[in-house]
């Protein structure tokens, strides 16, 4: 097949992008460590409260329950965002014209499987009492 070796050429910009995406943040962090002066003082290490002198320690103890509730919320919130494009494609008849025969049934099956996994996760969170606020 004459066209196959040429196909690798199309991935070169992606490979360069991924390599640069890994090198640039590492180089920036290394440059900060090398260039920036590190002179901690009591003033720099003090708590900032809008220009006022700190009254007490700023550490506030949060219940672990709050973190569990927040994590479960974020997980389900992000997963629901995956439903929006699917709903748009499924509801839009113009998009369905571009679907290969039978692929809409596969998409429905995949999304139902995704929703079932969400429900299993929700039931698990309820059984472990992660959603019970104390």
C-alpha positions in Angstrom: 0.0 0.0 0.0 1.6 3.2 -1.2 -0.5 5.6 1.0 0.4 4.1 4.4 3.9 5.4 4.9 2.7 8.9 4.0 0.1 8.7 6.8 2.8 8.9 9.5 3.7 12.4 8.2 0.4 13.7 9.3 1.1 12.8 12.9 4.3 14.8 13.1 2.6 18.1 14.2 0.7 16.2 16.9 3.9 14.6 18.2 5.7 18.0 18.2 2.8 19.5 20.1 2.8 16.8 22.7 6.5 17.0 23.2 6.4 20.8 23.5 3.4 20.5 25.8 5.6 18.4 28.2 8.8 20.4 27.8 7.5 24.0 28.2 5.9 23.6 31.7 8.9 21.7 33.0 11.3 24.3 31.6 9.1 27.1 33.1 9.1 25.5 36.6 12.9 24.9 36.4 13.5 28.5 35.3 11.5 29.8 38.3 13.5 27.6 40.7 16.8 28.9 39.2 16.0 32.6 38.6 13.6 33.5 41.4 15.2 34.5 44.7 14.2 32.4 47.7 14.4 34.6 50.8 11.6 33.7 53.1 10.9 36.1 55.9 8.3 36.4 58.7 6.4 39.0 56.7 6.3 36.8 53.6 5.2 33.8 55.5 2.4 35.6 57.4 -1.3 35.1 56.5 -2.7 37.7 54.2 -6.1 39.1 55.3 -6.7 42.1 53.1 -3.9 44.3 54.5 -5.0 43.8 58.2 -2.9 42.1 60.8 -3.9 38.5 61.3 -6.2 38.0 64.2 -5.9 34.2 64.6 -4.7 31.2 62.7 -6.4 30.9 59.3 -6.6 27.1 59.4 -10.3 26.0 59.5 -11.1 22.3 60.0 -13.5 21.0 57.5 -15.3 17.7 57.9 -14.2 14.9 55.7 -17.9 14.6 54.8 -17.7 17.9 53.0 -14.9 16.7 50.8 -16.7 13.4 50.0 -19.8 15.3 49.0 -17.8 17.7 46.9 -15.9 15.0 45.1 -19.1 13.1 44.3 -20.7 16.3 43.1 -17.8 17.1 40.7 -17.7 13.5 39.4 -21.4 13.4 38.5 -21.4 17.0 37.2 -18.6 16.2 34.8 -20.2 13.0 33.7 -23.5 14.8 33.0 -21.6 17.1 30.7 -20.8 14.1 28.5 -24.5 13.7 28.0 -25.1 17.1 26.3 -23.2 16.4 23.0 -24.9 13.0 22.8 -28.3 14.5 23.3 -27.6 17.1 20.6 -26.6 14.5 18.0 -29.4 12.2 18.9 -32.1 14.9 18.8 -30.7 16.6 15.6 -32.1 14.9 12.5 -29.6 16.6 10.3 -26.7 15.0 12.2 -28.4 11.6 11.9 -28.0 11.7 8.1 -24.3 11.5 8.5 -24.5 8.4 10.7 -23.5 5.1 9.2 -26.3 2.6 9.1 -26.8 1.1 12.6 -24.3 3.4 14.3 -27.2 5.3 16.0 -28.2 2.1 17.7 -24.6 1.6 18.9 -24.6 5.2 20.2 -27.8 4.6 22.1 -26.4 1.4 23.6 -23.2 3.1 24.6 -25.1 6.0 26.3 -27.4 3.6 28.1 -24.3 1.7 29.3 -22.8 5.0 30.4 -26.0 6.0 32.3 -26.1 2.5 34.0 -22.6 3.0 35.2 -23.6 6.4 36.6 -26.6 4.9 38.4 -24.4 2.1 39.8 -22.0 4.8 41.1 -24.8 6.7 42.6 -26.2 3.6 44.3 -22.7 2.8 45.6 -22.4 6.4 47.0 -25.8 6.1 48.7 -25.0 2.7 50.2 -21.6 4.0 51.5 -23.5 7.0 52.9 -21.3 9.5 51.0 -24.3 11.7 50.3 -25.6 11.7 53.9 -24.9 15.1 55.4 -23.9 14.9 59.1 
